[in-house]
Amino acid sequence: MKFGTHISSAGGVQNAPKNAALARCEVFQFFSRSPQGGKAPVLSQKIIKEFKTNCKKFKQAENYIHAPYYINLASAKNNVYYGSVSVLREELERGSLLDVKYMMTHLGSARELGKKEALKKVAEGIKKILENYHGSTEFLIEMSAGAGEIMGDTLEEVAEIIKKSEIRNQKSGQGNKKPEIGVCIDTAHAFASGYDLRDKKAVKKFLDDFDKKIGLKKLKLIHANDSVYELGSRKDRHAHLGEGKIGLAGFEVLVKEPRLKKVNLILETPTEEGALNDIKFLKKWRGK
């Protein structure tokens, strides 16, 4: 298990590995384009080479792209829906150029269509994104807090989306495997959705449920964020570790959980200074 934070790529993605090292990261997450909108910056051969060189130079074991915030695969508006499909496919391709391990995304809101139709549309969207995709960056669904009817807030819903999104009989660039759909758990989102993570018993129950309904082999990454709001609040606001309603004990259990040994943790906590302290906690619990 390795630790990192969401890192600024201001001035170009090639700057992110150095910023990650300054933040005491072993792995890092970044935006490859503006999260609010606009055209993606060109990834020239020079930038790609510099990014990869800097990842080695600054000892970053892995890195991950977070998709833009405006994605909505459940939209009734064709321009939003097809725009989201296009951007997510583009982010997978950009990630593959940079040797990025995962690209995770929020799925969008069911408010316009209702849950049943939205789920169908999200699954079809993911199929479109992965059709004839032969890159190396893997697609991850990030579990949501359920605020604003955002899709993917329960284990059952994520499991159903994955099942309906699977593309059979397609080979990927990794050999004979079809493009894989994984899951990124955000602890603050899960807590807001009603999954208790405050102690060993609660974490065990959550992971047991995840394994039963989705399969732990699908769990690829964890966003380690405390929650400002109470269990089941369906409100999404991150806090530094130990400063929210989950508390330090829950995160220590996650770090020491044997089933999560190969799952890395990314912080998305509010301040850079606070994140440095959060990483200290994580490394202390893991041990050197």
N, C-alpha and C positions, 0 to 999 in steps of 0.2 A: 504494500500500500504506500503510495506516494501522495504528496500534498502540494497544492498550489492555489492560486487565486485567478480571478478574471483580471486580465492585464490590458492596459492601454496599448493600442497600436497606432497612436497618433504619429503622423509623419511617415507612415508606411509599416506594413506587417513585419518588415525586417527588423524593426526596433523592438518588437514584443519580447523576443528571448532575453535581451539585455535587461529590459524592464522587469521581466520575471525573476531573473537572478537577483536584482536589487531588492525584490520583495521576498527573498529567501524561498522561492518556489523550486520544486523538483519537477513539476509539470505545470502547464498553464492553459488558460482559456482566453480567447480573444474574439473580436469581431473582425472579419475580413473586409467588411464594408460598413457604411453608416447604419446603425440599428434603426434610424428614424426614416430612412428613404434615400432615394437618389441612386445614380449609377455606381456600380462597383469600380473601385480603382483598378487599373490595368496591372496584372501580375507579369511584369517583364521577366525575361530569363535572368537578368541581373538581380532583380528583387527576389526571385525564387531561390537562386543560388545563395544570396546573402542571408536569407531567412534560414535555410538549412545549415549553412556554415555557422551562424550565430547560435542555433539550437545546440550544436555540438560544443561550440566554444564556451557557452554559458551553462553547459551540463543540464540541459532540459531533456528529460527522458521521453516525454510525450507532449502533445499539444492538441487542443480541441477548438473548433469553431462553434460559436453560438450564433444561430440564425437571427436575422433582424426581428424586432418586436412587432412589426406590422403584419406578419404572416397570418393568414386566416384561410385554412383549408375547408372551413365550414361555411364560408360566405355564400349568400345567394346571388351576389353580384359577380358576374363573369370576369370583369376586369380584375377584381380582387382575388378571386379564386385562381384563375389561370396565371395571374401575376405571381401569386404565392408559389404555385407549382414550378414556374420558371425560375424564380429566385432560389428556391431550395435545391433544384437540380444544379443550378449554376454554382451554388455554394459547395455542393458535393464535388463538383469538377475542380473548383478552385482549391478545395482541401486536398484533393488527390495530387494536384501539382505541387503542393507544399509538403506532402507526406504527413498531413494531419490525420490523426487516428480516428476521431469522431466528429460529427456535426450534429448538434442537438437543436431541436426546435419546439416551441409551443405550437399547438395545433390550431387554435382559433376558437371563436365563440359560436355556440349553437343558437344564439338568441334569435337569429333571422329565420331559421329553418325548424327549430325544435330538435331534440336529441336524436330521435330515430333517423330522420333524414340527414342530419348533420353527420352522424356516425358513418352512414353510407357514403356521403360525399368525401369525408376525410379519408376513408379507406381507398376510394377511387383515386383521390389526389396522390396518395403515397404510391399507389401502383404506377401512376403516370410518371412520378418523379424517378422511380427506380427502373422503369422500363428501358431495356438496353443500356443500363448503366454498368460500366466495366471498371470503375475507379476503385481506389483502395480505401477511401474515407467511408466509414460506416454511418448509417442513418440512425439517430436516436430520437425517440419520443421522450420529451421531458414531461413528467407528471405535473399537473397543475394544482392550484389551490382551490379551483372551482369558482372563483370570483367571476362575476359577469358571464356565467354559464360556459366558461372555458372548458373545452373538451379534454379528456384524459385525467380526470381528478380521482378516479377510483381504479383499483387493480382490475376489476371486472371489465371496465370500459377499455382500458389499455389492452387487456388480453384480447378483447373482441376486435379492436381496431387492428392489432397485429395479425390476427387470424384472417381477417377479411382483406388485409393488405398484401398478404404473401404472394409473391410471384414464383410460380413453379416452372421448372424446366428451363431456367435461364442461367447460364454460366457467367460468373463474374471474372474480373481481372485477377482474382486470387487463385484461380484453378477451377475446380468443378463445383464450387459452392454458388448458390444463388445469392443475390444481394441480401445482406442480413439487416433485420430491423431490431435494434436494441432499445434499452430503456435507461434514462437518466432520472434518478430519484432526487428531488429537491426536498431536503428535510423540513424546511419551513412550509412548503406546499403540502407535503404529506400530512404534517401536523394540522394545518389549517383545514384539510379535507377530512380530518377525524381519525387519523392513524397516530396513536400514542407512541412516542419514542423516548420517553423520559427516564426509563430504567431498563435493566437487563430483561425482565420479563416481557415488557412491552415491545422492545426491539426484537426479541426472539419471536413473538407472535406475529409481528409485521413481516419479518423475513420468511417465516413459515408460510404465511398467507401468500406472499409474493411468489415463493417457490411453487406452491400448489396451483396458483391461478395463472402465472406467467412463466415461471421457471427462472431460477437464479442465474442460469447461464445467460439469460437475456439482460441481466443487470450489469451494465458496462461502466457506469460513472455515477458518483454521488455529488450533488451540490450541498455542501455542509453549511447550512445557515440556521441560526436560531430564529425564533418567531416572536415578533412583537405582540401578536394576538394569541388568544386562547385556543385550546384544542377544539377543532370543529368550527372555528369562526368563519371559515371560507373567505378570509381576508389575507392578502399577500403583502407582508412587509417584513423584511429581513432585519435581524439584529445580530450583533457580535456574539460569539459563543459565550454562554453563561449570563448574557444580559437580556435574554428573552424567556419565553414560557417553557421551552424544552429543557434548558439548563445544561450545565457541564456534564453531569452524570450520563446523560443520554449519548452525548458525543464520545465520551470515553468508552462506553460500551460498543459503539459502532467501530471505533478504531481497533478495539481488542477482539472483535468478533471474528473467529477463524474463517467463517464462510466468505468474509469480505477481504481476505488477504490480498487478492489481486485486483481489487476495485479501488481506483484512486479517488481522492476527495478534492473538490474545487470549492474554495470559498467565494461567496458573492456578498460579503458583509460590507457595511456602509462606508467605512473609511480605510485608507491605506495604512494609517498608523495602527488602527484597531486590528486590521488583518494580520499585521506582523505579530501581534500578540496572540491572535487566534492560531496562527501556524505554530507558535511556540507550544501552545497547549497540545496540538495534534502530535507534534514530534515527541513531546514528553511522554504522552501515553503510548505511542508506538515504541519508543526506545530507539536507540541508534542502531 
